[in-house]
Amino acid sequence: QASLLKNDETKALAPASLQKELNNLLKFNPDFAEAHYLSYLNSLRVQDVFSSTHSLLHYFDRLILTGAESKSNGDEGYGRSLRYAALNLAALHCRFGHYQQAELALQEAIRIAQESNDHVCLQHCLSWLYILEQKIFDSCVLLEHSVNKSLHYGLP
C-alpha cells in the first residue's frame, strides 16, 4: 500500500478502508512502526494535519523503542531516527503551511545532523530550508549552494 500511495495512488485502497485496516493492525500490535508510517501517508492523502503528525511521531517513536533503526545503522541509529524525525516533521509543517513550526523543526534537524556530522541529512535540510525560505522570501543563493552540495554528495 505504501508503494501504491507513492507511485500510483489510484490503485491503493480508499483512505477510509486503508485507515480501518491500519487501525485493526495497530490494535493488536501498537508497536508496528511500518503501520504508523502507512497511516502517516494515508493521512497526508486526505490532508489531515492532526492524524498525519500523530502517525509520523508514533512511527519514529516505535523505530527508537524497537531498536530497529540501530540494528541497521550501527551505533548511531537512535540519533539518525531523531534527526530524520525532525526533518520529516519540518517537511510536514511546511506542506500544511505552518512555516514557523517548520523552521523550528528544521533548526532541530540541522543541530542534530551537525552533531552527528551527517552531511546527507544536512543537505536534505538545506533543500528544505530553501523551500521554506522561498515561501517567505525569494532567495537564489540558497538554491545555488544546495545544488552544488547535492552534486558533491551525489544526491539528486
mmCIF file of the C-alpha atoms, coordinates in Angstrom:
data_MODEL
# 
_entry.id   MODEL 
# 
loop_
_atom_site.group_PDB 
_atom_site.id 
_atom_site.type_symbol 
_atom_site.label_atom_id 
_atom_site.label_alt_id 
_atom_site.label_comp_id 
_atom_site.label_asym_id 
_atom_site.label_entity_id 
_atom_site.label_seq_id 
_atom_site.pdbx_PDB_ins_code 
_atom_site.Cartn_x 
_atom_site.Cartn_y 
_atom_site.Cartn_z 
_atom_site.occupancy 
_atom_site.B_iso_or_equiv 
_atom_site.pdbx_formal_charge 
_atom_site.auth_seq_id 
_atom_site.auth_comp_id 
_atom_site.auth_asym_id 
_atom_site.auth_atom_id 
_atom_site.pdbx_PDB_model_num 
ATOM 1   C CA . GLN A 1 1   ? 0.000   0.000  0.000  1.00 0.00 ? 1   GLN A CA 1 
ATOM 2   C CA . ALA A 1 2   ? 2.866   2.403  0.765  1.00 0.00 ? 2   ALA A CA 1 
ATOM 3   C CA . SER A 1 3   ? 4.350   1.744  -2.651 1.00 0.00 ? 3   SER A CA 1 
ATOM 4   C CA . LEU A 1 4   ? 0.973   2.291  -4.285 1.00 0.00 ? 4   LEU A CA 1 
ATOM 5   C CA . LEU A 1 5   ? 0.446   5.550  -2.405 1.00 0.00 ? 5   LEU A CA 1 
ATOM 6   C CA . LYS A 1 6   ? 3.848   6.714  -3.527 1.00 0.00 ? 6   LYS A CA 1 
ATOM 7   C CA . ASN A 1 7   ? 3.692   5.574  -7.173 1.00 0.00 ? 7   ASN A CA 1 
ATOM 8   C CA . ASP A 1 8   ? 0.038   5.218  -8.195 1.00 0.00 ? 8   ASP A CA 1 
ATOM 9   C CA . GLU A 1 9   ? -2.435  6.396  -5.599 1.00 0.00 ? 9   GLU A CA 1 
ATOM 10  C CA . THR A 1 10  ? -5.437  5.326  -7.696 1.00 0.00 ? 10  THR A CA 1 
ATOM 11  C CA . LYS A 1 11  ? -4.556  1.639  -7.189 1.00 0.00 ? 11  LYS A CA 1 
ATOM 12  C CA . ALA A 1 12  ? -4.315  1.940  -3.387 1.00 0.00 ? 12  ALA A CA 1 
ATOM 13  C CA . LEU A 1 13  ? -7.200  1.244  -1.058 1.00 0.00 ? 13  LEU A CA 1 
ATOM 14  C CA . ALA A 1 14  ? -9.598  4.107  -0.392 1.00 0.00 ? 14  ALA A CA 1 
ATOM 15  C CA . PRO A 1 15  ? -8.394  6.286  2.512  1.00 0.00 ? 15  PRO A CA 1 
ATOM 16  C CA . ALA A 1 16  ? -11.175 5.206  4.870  1.00 0.00 ? 16  ALA A CA 1 
ATOM 17  C CA . SER A 1 17  ? -10.710 1.487  4.077  1.00 0.00 ? 17  SER A CA 1 
ATOM 18  C CA . LEU A 1 18  ? -6.957  1.678  4.461  1.00 0.00 ? 18  LEU A CA 1 
ATOM 19  C CA . GLN A 1 19  ? -7.228  3.504  7.780  1.00 0.00 ? 19  GLN A CA 1 
ATOM 20  C CA . LYS A 1 20  ? -9.696  0.911  9.049  1.00 0.00 ? 20  LYS A CA 1 
ATOM 21  C CA . GLU A 1 21  ? -7.245  -1.891 8.188  1.00 0.00 ? 21  GLU A CA 1 
ATOM 22  C CA . LEU A 1 22  ? -4.378  0.005  9.790  1.00 0.00 ? 22  LEU A CA 1 
ATOM 23  C CA . ASN A 1 23  ? -6.387  0.630  12.954 1.00 0.00 ? 23  ASN A CA 1 
ATOM 24  C CA . ASN A 1 24  ? -7.076  -3.122 13.190 1.00 0.00 ? 24  ASN A CA 1 
ATOM 25  C CA . LEU A 1 25  ? -3.364  -3.883 12.789 1.00 0.00 ? 25  LEU A CA 1 
ATOM 26  C CA . LEU A 1 26  ? -2.378  -1.289 15.365 1.00 0.00 ? 26  LEU A CA 1 
ATOM 27  C CA . LYS A 1 27  ? -4.997  -2.510 17.826 1.00 0.00 ? 27  LYS A CA 1 
ATOM 28  C CA . PHE A 1 28  ? -3.204  -5.855 18.029 1.00 0.00 ? 28  PHE A CA 1 
ATOM 29  C CA . ASN A 1 29  ? 0.332   -4.523 17.586 1.00 0.00 ? 29  ASN A CA 1 
ATOM 30  C CA . PRO A 1 30  ? 0.685   -0.841 18.546 1.00 0.00 ? 30  PRO A CA 1 
ATOM 31  C CA . ASP A 1 31  ? 4.485   -1.019 18.121 1.00 0.00 ? 31  ASP A CA 1 
ATOM 32  C CA . PHE A 1 32  ? 4.272   -1.863 14.394 1.00 0.00 ? 32  PHE A CA 1 
ATOM 33  C CA . ALA A 1 33  ? 6.269   1.123  13.085 1.00 0.00 ? 33  ALA A CA 1 
ATOM 34  C CA . GLU A 1 34  ? 5.522   0.497  9.411  1.00 0.00 ? 34  GLU A CA 1 
ATOM 35  C CA . ALA A 1 35  ? 1.773   0.625  10.060 1.00 0.00 ? 35  ALA A CA 1 
ATOM 36  C CA . HIS A 1 36  ? 2.219   4.042  11.684 1.00 0.00 ? 36  HIS A CA 1 
ATOM 37  C CA . TYR A 1 37  ? 4.185   5.192  8.635  1.00 0.00 ? 37  TYR A CA 1 
ATOM 38  C CA . LEU A 1 38  ? 1.475   3.975  6.275  1.00 0.00 ? 38  LEU A CA 1 
ATOM 39  C CA . SER A 1 39  ? -1.106  5.743  8.430  1.00 0.00 ? 39  SER A CA 1 
ATOM 40  C CA . TYR A 1 40  ? 1.001   8.908  8.073  1.00 0.00 ? 40  TYR A CA 1 
ATOM 41  C CA . LEU A 1 41  ? 0.979   8.586  4.272  1.00 0.00 ? 41  LEU A CA 1 
ATOM 42  C CA . ASN A 1 42  ? -2.746  7.898  4.254  1.00 0.00 ? 42  ASN A CA 1 
ATOM 43  C CA . SER A 1 43  ? -3.447  10.937 6.450  1.00 0.00 ? 43  SER A CA 1 
ATOM 44  C CA . LEU A 1 44  ? -1.373  13.131 4.145  1.00 0.00 ? 44  LEU A CA 1 
ATOM 45  C CA . ARG A 1 45  ? -3.509  11.936 1.262  1.00 0.00 ? 45  ARG A CA 1 
ATOM 46  C CA . VAL A 1 46  ? -6.654  13.340 2.881  1.00 0.00 ? 46  VAL A CA 1 
ATOM 47  C CA . GLN A 1 47  ? -4.883  16.470 4.210  1.00 0.00 ? 47  GLN A CA 1 
ATOM 48  C CA . ASP A 1 48  ? -5.451  15.560 7.883  1.00 0.00 ? 48  ASP A CA 1 
ATOM 49  C CA . VAL A 1 49  ? -2.734  17.505 9.700  1.00 0.00 ? 49  VAL A CA 1 
ATOM 50  C CA . PHE A 1 50  ? -3.500  16.138 13.164 1.00 0.00 ? 50  PHE A CA 1 
ATOM 51  C CA . SER A 1 51  ? -3.536  12.464 12.181 1.00 0.00 ? 51  SER A CA 1 
ATOM 52  C CA . SER A 1 52  ? -0.516  12.751 9.917  1.00 0.00 ? 52  SER A CA 1 
ATOM 53  C CA . THR A 1 53  ? 1.537   14.447 12.662 1.00 0.00 ? 53  THR A CA 1 
ATOM 54  C CA . HIS A 1 54  ? 0.368   11.892 15.219 1.00 0.00 ? 54  HIS A CA 1 
ATOM 55  C CA . SER A 1 55  ? 1.261   8.955  12.962 1.00 0.00 ? 55  SER A CA 1 
ATOM 56  C CA . LEU A 1 56  ? 4.637   10.388 11.957 1.00 0.00 ? 56  LEU A CA 1 
ATOM 57  C CA . LEU A 1 57  ? 5.671   10.887 15.574 1.00 0.00 ? 57  LEU A CA 1 
ATOM 58  C CA . HIS A 1 58  ? 4.483   7.388  16.522 1.00 0.00 ? 58  HIS A CA 1 
ATOM 59  C CA . TYR A 1 59  ? 6.421   5.926  13.584 1.00 0.00 ? 59  TYR A CA 1 
ATOM 60  C CA . PHE A 1 60  ? 9.718   7.394  14.789 1.00 0.00 ? 60  PHE A CA 1 
ATOM 61  C CA . ASP A 1 61  ? 8.924   6.605  18.431 1.00 0.00 ? 61  ASP A CA 1 
ATOM 62  C CA . ARG A 1 62  ? 8.370   2.960  17.509 1.00 0.00 ? 62  ARG A CA 1 
ATOM 63  C CA . LEU A 1 63  ? 11.604  2.823  15.499 1.00 0.00 ? 63  LEU A CA 1 
ATOM 64  C CA . ILE A 1 64  ? 13.518  4.022  18.538 1.00 0.00 ? 64  ILE A CA 1 
ATOM 65  C CA . LEU A 1 65  ? 11.638  1.812  21.024 1.00 0.00 ? 65  LEU A CA 1 
ATOM 66  C CA . THR A 1 66  ? 12.031  -1.382 18.999 1.00 0.00 ? 66  THR A CA 1 
ATOM 67  C CA . GLY A 1 67  ? 15.660  -0.690 18.208 1.00 0.00 ? 67  GLY A CA 1 
ATOM 68  C CA . ALA A 1 68  ? 15.030  -1.474 14.538 1.00 0.00 ? 68  ALA A CA 1 
ATOM 69  C CA . GLU A 1 69  ? 16.873  1.659  13.470 1.00 0.00 ? 69  GLU A CA 1 
ATOM 70  C CA . SER A 1 70  ? 20.006  0.935  15.479 1.00 0.00 ? 70  SER A CA 1 
ATOM 71  C CA . LYS A 1 71  ? 20.278  -2.622 14.140 1.00 0.00 ? 71  LYS A CA 1 
ATOM 72  C CA . SER A 1 72  ? 20.513  -1.433 10.570 1.00 0.00 ? 72  SER A CA 1 
ATOM 73  C CA . ASN A 1 73  ? 22.661  1.647  11.120 1.00 0.00 ? 73  ASN A CA 1 
ATOM 74  C CA . GLY A 1 74  ? 25.313  0.757  13.673 1.00 0.00 ? 74  GLY A CA 1 
ATOM 75  C CA . ASP A 1 75  ? 25.846  2.825  16.791 1.00 0.00 ? 75  ASP A CA 1 
ATOM 76  C CA . GLU A 1 76  ? 24.172  5.979  15.530 1.00 0.00 ? 76  GLU A CA 1 
ATOM 77  C CA . GLY A 1 77  ? 20.722  4.529  14.771 1.00 0.00 ? 77  GLY A CA 1 
ATOM 78  C CA . TYR A 1 78  ? 18.974  6.341  17.623 1.00 0.00 ? 78  TYR A CA 1 
ATOM 79  C CA . GLY A 1 79  ? 20.380  9.738  16.607 1.00 0.00 ? 79  GLY A CA 1 
ATOM 80  C CA . ARG A 1 80  ? 19.605  9.054  12.965 1.00 0.00 ? 80  ARG A CA 1 
ATOM 81  C CA . SER A 1 81  ? 15.956  8.464  13.846 1.00 0.00 ? 81  SER A CA 1 
ATOM 82  C CA . LEU A 1 82  ? 15.815  11.707 15.798 1.00 0.00 ? 82  LEU A CA 1 
ATOM 83  C CA . ARG A 1 83  ? 17.294  13.893 13.064 1.00 0.00 ? 83  ARG A CA 1 
ATOM 84  C CA . TYR A 1 84  ? 15.156  12.366 10.325 1.00 0.00 ? 84  TYR A CA 1 
ATOM 85  C CA . ALA A 1 85  ? 12.077  12.638 12.545 1.00 0.00 ? 85  ALA A CA 1 
ATOM 86  C CA . ALA A 1 86  ? 12.764  16.363 12.950 1.00 0.00 ? 86  ALA A CA 1 
ATOM 87  C CA . LEU A 1 87  ? 13.395  16.709 9.209  1.00 0.00 ? 87  LEU A CA 1 
ATOM 88  C CA . ASN A 1 88  ? 10.162  14.918 8.321  1.00 0.00 ? 88  ASN A CA 1 
ATOM 89  C CA . LEU A 1 89  ? 8.253   16.975 10.862 1.00 0.00 ? 89  LEU A CA 1 
ATOM 90  C CA . ALA A 1 90  ? 9.617   20.135 9.232  1.00 0.00 ? 90  ALA A CA 1 
ATOM 91  C CA . ALA A 1 91  ? 8.511   18.878 5.807  1.00 0.00 ? 91  ALA A CA 1 
ATOM 92  C CA . LEU A 1 92  ? 5.063   18.054 7.186  1.00 0.00 ? 92  LEU A CA 1 
ATOM 93  C CA . HIS A 1 93  ? 4.610   21.515 8.690  1.00 0.00 ? 93  HIS A CA 1 
ATOM 94  C CA . CYS A 1 94  ? 5.842   23.155 5.504  1.00 0.00 ? 94  CYS A CA 1 
ATOM 95  C CA . ARG A 1 95  ? 3.365   21.138 3.463  1.00 0.00 ? 95  ARG A CA 1 
ATOM 96  C CA . PHE A 1 96  ? 0.482   22.366 5.625  1.00 0.00 ? 96  PHE A CA 1 
ATOM 97  C CA . GLY A 1 97  ? 1.692   25.978 5.620  1.00 0.00 ? 97  GLY A CA 1 
ATOM 98  C CA . HIS A 1 98  ? 2.905   26.075 9.234  1.00 0.00 ? 98  HIS A CA 1 
ATOM 99  C CA . TYR A 1 99  ? 6.139   27.836 8.366  1.00 0.00 ? 99  TYR A CA 1 
ATOM 100 C CA . GLN A 1 100 ? 7.181   28.898 11.860 1.00 0.00 ? 100 GLN A CA 1 
ATOM 101 C CA . GLN A 1 101 ? 6.830   25.333 13.194 1.00 0.00 ? 101 GLN A CA 1 
ATOM 102 C CA . ALA A 1 102 ? 8.624   24.034 10.101 1.00 0.00 ? 102 ALA A CA 1 
ATOM 103 C CA . GLU A 1 103 ? 11.522  26.391 10.732 1.00 0.00 ? 103 GLU A CA 1 
ATOM 104 C CA . LEU A 1 104 ? 11.820  25.262 14.363 1.00 0.00 ? 104 LEU A CA 1 
ATOM 105 C CA . ALA A 1 105 ? 11.777  21.576 13.421 1.00 0.00 ? 105 ALA A CA 1 
ATOM 106 C CA . LEU A 1 106 ? 14.305  22.226 10.660 1.00 0.00 ? 106 LEU A CA 1 
ATOM 107 C CA . GLN A 1 107 ? 16.628  24.018 13.088 1.00 0.00 ? 107 GLN A CA 1 
ATOM 108 C CA . GLU A 1 108 ? 16.458  20.970 15.363 1.00 0.00 ? 108 GLU A CA 1 
ATOM 109 C CA . ALA A 1 109 ? 17.216  18.604 12.481 1.00 0.00 ? 109 ALA A CA 1 
ATOM 110 C CA . ILE A 1 110 ? 20.195  20.750 11.466 1.00 0.00 ? 110 ILE A CA 1 
ATOM 111 C CA . ARG A 1 111 ? 21.527  20.851 15.021 1.00 0.00 ? 111 ARG A CA 1 
ATOM 112 C CA . ILE A 1 112 ? 21.319  17.077 15.447 1.00 0.00 ? 112 ILE A CA 1 
ATOM 113 C CA . ALA A 1 113 ? 22.774  16.412 11.971 1.00 0.00 ? 113 ALA A CA 1 
ATOM 114 C CA . GLN A 1 114 ? 25.693  18.757 12.656 1.00 0.00 ? 114 GLN A CA 1 
ATOM 115 C CA . GLU A 1 115 ? 26.427  16.987 15.935 1.00 0.00 ? 115 GLU A CA 1 
ATOM 116 C CA . SER A 1 116 ? 26.436  13.659 14.087 1.00 0.00 ? 116 SER A CA 1 
ATOM 117 C CA . ASN A 1 117 ? 28.387  15.001 11.105 1.00 0.00 ? 117 ASN A CA 1 
ATOM 118 C CA . ASP A 1 118 ? 25.643  13.663 8.798  1.00 0.00 ? 118 ASP A CA 1 
ATOM 119 C CA . HIS A 1 119 ? 26.246  15.516 5.535  1.00 0.00 ? 119 HIS A CA 1 
ATOM 120 C CA . VAL A 1 120 ? 23.411  13.797 3.693  1.00 0.00 ? 120 VAL A CA 1 
ATOM 121 C CA . CYS A 1 121 ? 20.851  14.852 6.300  1.00 0.00 ? 121 CYS A CA 1 
ATOM 122 C CA . LEU A 1 122 ? 22.321  18.357 6.305  1.00 0.00 ? 122 LEU A CA 1 
ATOM 123 C CA . GLN A 1 123 ? 21.925  18.520 2.546  1.00 0.00 ? 123 GLN A CA 1 
ATOM 124 C CA . HIS A 1 124 ? 18.278  17.461 2.820  1.00 0.00 ? 124 HIS A CA 1 
ATOM 125 C CA . CYS A 1 125 ? 17.857  20.140 5.499  1.00 0.00 ? 125 CYS A CA 1 
ATOM 126 C CA . LEU A 1 126 ? 19.397  22.710 3.179  1.00 0.00 ? 126 LEU A CA 1 
ATOM 127 C CA . SER A 1 127 ? 16.930  21.745 0.454  1.00 0.00 ? 127 SER A CA 1 
ATOM 128 C CA . TRP A 1 128 ? 14.006  22.138 2.856  1.00 0.00 ? 128 TRP A CA 1 
ATOM 129 C CA . LEU A 1 129 ? 15.470  25.389 4.118  1.00 0.00 ? 129 LEU A CA 1 
ATOM 130 C CA . TYR A 1 130 ? 15.448  26.654 0.555  1.00 0.00 ? 130 TYR A CA 1 
ATOM 131 C CA . ILE A 1 131 ? 11.809  25.601 0.105  1.00 0.00 ? 131 ILE A CA 1 
ATOM 132 C CA . LEU A 1 132 ? 10.884  27.259 3.382  1.00 0.00 ? 132 LEU A CA 1 
ATOM 133 C CA . GLU A 1 133 ? 12.782  30.438 2.540  1.00 0.00 ? 133 GLU A CA 1 
ATOM 134 C CA . GLN A 1 134 ? 11.041  30.571 -0.845 1.00 0.00 ? 134 GLN A CA 1 
ATOM 135 C CA . LYS A 1 135 ? 7.698   30.517 0.923  1.00 0.00 ? 135 LYS A CA 1 
ATOM 136 C CA . ILE A 1 136 ? 8.787   33.501 2.998  1.00 0.00 ? 136 ILE A CA 1 
ATOM 137 C CA . PHE A 1 137 ? 11.439  35.262 0.873  1.00 0.00 ? 137 PHE A CA 1 
ATOM 138 C CA . ASP A 1 138 ? 12.875  34.958 -2.631 1.00 0.00 ? 138 ASP A CA 1 
ATOM 139 C CA . SER A 1 139 ? 16.434  33.653 -2.481 1.00 0.00 ? 139 SER A CA 1 
ATOM 140 C CA . CYS A 1 140 ? 18.547  32.173 -5.290 1.00 0.00 ? 140 CYS A CA 1 
ATOM 141 C CA . VAL A 1 141 ? 21.744  31.927 -3.246 1.00 0.00 ? 141 VAL A CA 1 
ATOM 142 C CA . LEU A 1 142 ? 20.443  29.005 -1.175 1.00 0.00 ? 142 LEU A CA 1 
ATOM 143 C CA . LEU A 1 143 ? 19.404  27.136 -4.321 1.00 0.00 ? 143 LEU A CA 1 
ATOM 144 C CA . GLU A 1 144 ? 22.815  27.502 -5.934 1.00 0.00 ? 144 GLU A CA 1 
ATOM 145 C CA . HIS A 1 145 ? 24.557  26.321 -2.762 1.00 0.00 ? 145 HIS A CA 1 
ATOM 146 C CA . SER A 1 146 ? 22.133  23.415 -2.401 1.00 0.00 ? 146 SER A CA 1 
ATOM 147 C CA . VAL A 1 147 ? 22.663  22.234 -5.985 1.00 0.00 ? 147 VAL A CA 1 
ATOM 148 C CA . ASN A 1 148 ? 26.447  22.387 -5.627 1.00 0.00 ? 148 ASN A CA 1 
ATOM 149 C CA . LYS A 1 149 ? 26.396  20.407 -2.357 1.00 0.00 ? 149 LYS A CA 1 
ATOM 150 C CA . SER A 1 150 ? 23.924  17.891 -3.770 1.00 0.00 ? 150 SER A CA 1 
ATOM 151 C CA . LEU A 1 151 ? 26.227  17.242 -6.703 1.00 0.00 ? 151 LEU A CA 1 
ATOM 152 C CA . HIS A 1 152 ? 29.167  16.870 -4.320 1.00 0.00 ? 152 HIS A CA 1 
ATOM 153 C CA . TYR A 1 153 ? 27.354  14.194 -2.270 1.00 0.00 ? 153 TYR A CA 1 
ATOM 154 C CA . GLY A 1 154 ? 25.795  12.502 -5.301 1.00 0.00 ? 154 GLY A CA 1 
ATOM 155 C CA . LEU A 1 155 ? 22.218  13.386 -4.364 1.00 0.00 ? 155 LEU A CA 1 
ATOM 156 C CA . PRO A 1 156 ? 19.536  14.007 -6.977 1.00 0.00 ? 156 PRO A CA 1 
# 
